[in-house]
Amino acid sequence: MSKLMIVNQQTIVIIMSMAFLLALVFILLSMLLKRKKVYLNQANLMKTLIDNFIPTLGLEKNLDLILLKTQELVEAENYSFYIFNSSNKHFTLKAVRQLINNENIAPSYSRLLPYEKERFSPPLSLPLDSVPSKASVIQAGDVPLICIPTKGGKGLIRIGPIKKVKKSLLKDLDYFGELLESPLNNLIDEEEQKRTYEVMRTSTKAVKYINNLFIHDNEYIKLLVQTCVKGVEPVSSLLIVQNQVIFTSGISNQLGKNLNENANKITSLKQLIGEKPFAIILNTNRIHGKLKELLGINVGNYSVYAQFTLTGKQYVLLLNFEKASAELEGVRQHLFKALLNNIQQFIKMKQDNPTVSLAYVELLKSIADMIDNTSPFTIGYSKLMSRYSMAIANELGLSEIQVKTIGLAAYLSNIGTIGLADGLLTKEGKYSEEEYEQMKLHSEVGATIVENTIVQDEVSKCIRYHHERIDGNGYPYRLRGEEIPVGSKIILIVQTFLAKINGRQYRDPLPFDEAIKLLRNAAGTQLDPQILHVFIGWYSKRRDIKLGQNKALGNCWDLSCSSQTICTGCPAYGVITKNCWEQDSNNCKAHGKSCKTCFIYTETQARLKNVKKV
């Protein structure tokens, strides 16, 4: 081989080597540039995430912002964000976004706004062992999803259905989960601190308020009158204690102040109405005209007054009305009688109870009744809660002490609403997200009230956990199964049942059998199946006795726990030869009932219908 050929070959090898090295350098530079681009993209993503967080919006709305950002990374129909709950070791659904026909369906208070076609519905909770350790494609039944756990294990994003995913995308999503760790932890901590503060603030306010009612008779009587006024809607009203006006409605502040400064007018008013404990003054009565002349206020077409003595103080209550429909007049009459009944109970409680604890029990029960009396649709609710709960506890074979404890807890299960915003309890229709979150505080506030007044731990436990669900999706602590006290499980079943069979102004109650069917459907998720079986069995035994009979399970005044002030004036009261709906007239409307939709009637009709089928 010639020297020239050898040189040429060496040159070629050198050139090839250099070309290879240049190619390798080019590849490495490309990789470095690509890596730098990835780092820049990741840095931009991190900055965008941080910029998008708005702590004042709260946890769920910030999670929704994260899901909105996630849509830029992956195209799918469903984006769900779960938060880990250490109490039940499950991930709980906190935010959802849907993308249908390229249109965003944002979350609402009820989790999702309705839309026509839903191909995938995210579950409310996920067990810990179903979550992968890094971003992965998983199967939820037949649906392929991307699952992105956040670093630290407190959050989880699920995206789907998806078609095909590149490994590089999963790496990006894994890093996305890492970026979320710090801001998510901060949001969760802040949310928990906010909730704890709200519970403490609301509870402290409620306990202080109830103590004030207990100690100062004037405050409790004033509360009763204020509650009554909301329902009976007088054109004007006065509450006077020892010649001092302590509450007015329909009267200017200046006029109320003038009355207080003129003791002679108060004295003249007392002389005018006389010594009768209760009277209705029609506009045809000469006294009615003198009332207007004396007080200088609108006294409407007729006036109602009551006077009584409590712990040595004389009270006078005057309510003035314009005439209304016969139905509203009936409601007015019954609510006013309920007010007088509450006052009598309070006087008796002050006189008869030997210990502070027992006195507080009666006060709390009286407040529960007062809350019930804010609407015809809830009259007798607390008493009915207690009766049903004690019946189930007896059927379960619990001890006498346990039965009484659960009965008292059921009676007071809504006592925490006394600490909530005014008007929230009686609001019609759905709550806003903020209102719903505040309403959820009532179980903890109620438990705190009991702990600070009657000091019965078992009663407070039953109240605190009575909105926990068997599947762990309840509140406030998302307990599961056996973690929930038996009394709380009983109360939830009764509360759910009464919610079905009692109507509201904006909706009719469900027929009895349909209500029972919905309870069965909730067994194992919302409701304890064993306790529910006992409750339905208890009702079945009562129904079997009346099988084939056109006869109600019991007296309407007993089954509905309606107040004595309503029932004793009802034509059906005390009549055992006829069903209440067979009377020519009754007082059903005074406690939010209608014969055609009342569960007492629908149960009887369903029982007769079932016999005919057989």
Steps between C-alpha positions, in 0.01 A plus 500: 500500500640839404578770749237723330224246556597461866492880548161522328356228724632672810355826380163336445508346850592836651226674304244236600610520862471875494159476333389253766630727775328799340176303475534392861568856609198615297281235663626593846447870430149423371428297812634778721297758315193278522567441870543873546171555318332242726643674806380835368153353432495346847612828654227685309246238611611539861469878475158474336380265776623733771349803325166320460461415870271740683494396869196715580288291262533191719603144423235383253513803271880483489479132411269596217765744376754215503265284294452786258879512458512122460280530191794673327711186551248224422184503293218295651138525611537469877747657744462407868699607806503288816638587844628233741308465825718351773194413713361240260810436285311591183531768235188720489373680190538875545484656152380394155512651154329357193584579138209404277501605135792730583288681756609523864249387761633646824423359846199623693386463863344167406835393347398513132266709297269275299568423138346261254761231449747384762729223386700478819401590854781526760439309826461700823794325665794273418684258730867569564614170348343589163737792445834449316825648631562707184314632197354197323230379266244290689169331424184602688281216381508538122612861513871586455612786723816689583565501874735770637585477871649815650830471681439439870182302430242765598350554156401302192393606151310262271453581130296310248385327301827516303613327180877482472767652722868549425755410765642850478158641595481273806843630605377858466186417699708330767701819533173693502399294807830589666445872438161483674632369832588827671207719388251217559628437853471870573143507369396194703658638819338837446161340434523292818604802705214699351247225579634458856481874554144515363389215727659665803366845415147379427495264799625767740240742370221240530597387853527861616162573344331202668657582836366852457153359427522279808611775736297793365131418468438812292734376226329163468149648492620755244641219283169313515312815399742576215458145368122524522494840326684352199220248455188705584606824322331770712488861376647601835588343835619591851659294777501680834669395825449700819391813308796474257462418129767237419389399149302661218420429135329725248581799720772760450787506746407852599142400580622208710736736682214745563290223653783408737540864601128533572419252780147637521420357155611152605294526818198619301545208256492249788190663641335498160547127432412401857612191691399222262800276414399485134252675272424584135386859444301551179483837324132519597606515866540852643830390661651443156452862401643619830813286444577692181432832670712412805803346326496693174580186297332294228279249683345346185156337506538312825743452790607206715655542841635272769638574844676283755743511793843335501736511801313796639499705178183589310505455122254643248500397134291685243476392134298699244378343174339577167247234408635234264375184328327238712802271454750760623269594788497135604881482491522825700270364766696176542843665499384750761367218715832319455676815624284507813563129550879558476475778756303278739763225460777750576320623812448140615864416427616790716274391784526121495857394418714440810838499320662725242570202273135394490393860447739525204357179351151651508630829363675328207188293424295818514739668254478195272120529506527872431721431196242246381223759539666740254312319222174300484695232311731424795262521796556194721820400315732468803248300697444270201877457460522394864208255485621321187858484627394351834279247323796380287731493804246284684471265202880464501483385864706790636495577872247741650773760557617471137143534374445819702839639397426444130150642543638823651773525236237462226284768661797739506661390171428837333566720805826620339301696241435762771857620443471535122430810295150641536267371229726211400290239679171604341637559150298335226668313214867414460779661698789671331839332547590742782161454671527123474846504659365709786199272546741206531639660816175443690587146612826609667346818638210299644741254664696789652180656637413171673854462637487848651149486646367157596846335492395162354780359285298221338227742395759738349670213310171392344435859389856566373505196269137477387588610145780245454430239231579130499709538183711779654357782288320680782614786723668642704770229531406254223484204737412158361299200617565402860688824570160673516308475833181293476292796621630714215411230248148478639451878490616518138250231396213679673608838363519359147158337536334817630660702220320271252155490664483869602439766240614859470334803347689435176448120479249231595597207723566161341245220533583263787607198293717716273672648806574150634633396157743793494620409848569144382697641205720696745585189708874430509596842364327770703313286754594203719327197337451303825341788689290593196378138481392524865317830436315370194422179689355703787271681256412174323378344824271796559375481142435125517256553788295738282541295180194526275337765721408848383634629828802720576789356701410735781350833591623784279572724801721226641677384181584855393587626850309816425475751782206497738410853395430372147343166577260580784313743275486258205167326417693173460654518847384222730288334230598131474208376290615687187831566330612863517463542123138380519399799713314786333781734606829491692799709600752327275611821329594652835788252522592490133297193407257411226293182526579381148876515555523435877696180578221382733262494203750376237612214729140382543432519125824316418413226750154451346648502149758236592228273643297529179807400295539183706 
